[in-house]
C-alpha cells in the first residue's frame, strides 16, 4: 500500500508540522520533537528504498 510512498508521506507530514508551527498551533519544543521523529522516519524510509533498488 505505501510501497514507494513512505518518504513522500513523511515529507508531507513534516510540511504540515511546519505549517502548524508557523500558525502558532505548536510550541517550539513540540515542533522539535516532531522534527526528530519525522527525520528518523524519513531516513529509515530512504534506507529501505535503497535496499530494494
N, C-alpha and C positions, 0 to 999 in steps of 0.2 A: 504494500500500500504506500509506504513512504520511500520506496526504493528510488534513490537518486534525488530525493527532495528534502532530506534532513538538513542539509546545510542552508538551503533557501528558507526553510521553515524557521531555523534558528535565527537567521538574519532578519526575518520578518518580525519575530517576537522581540528581538533586540531593538529594532526600529520603533516598535510600539512602546517599549520601555523608555526609550529616549524621548519620544513624544510625551509620554506621561510625566517624565521628569521636567520637561520644558513647560508643561502646563501647570506644574506645581502639585501634581497629584501624588508624587513620590518624594520622599526626603532623600538627601544625598546618600545617607548610609544604606537605605533600602536599594537605591539605584546601583550602588557599588556592589552589593551582594548579588543583584540580578546580573550585572555585567560579569562578575566572576563565574557564576553558574553557567550563563549562556556562552561565555568564552570557552569554557571547558567542554561544553556540549558541542560547540561548533568544531573544535579541534578533534574531538572524538569522531564526529561525522566525516570530517575530511580524511582522517586516518582510515576509517572503514571504507571510504570510497577509493583510496589509493590501493588498498589490498585487493580490491575486486578488479581494478583496472589494469 
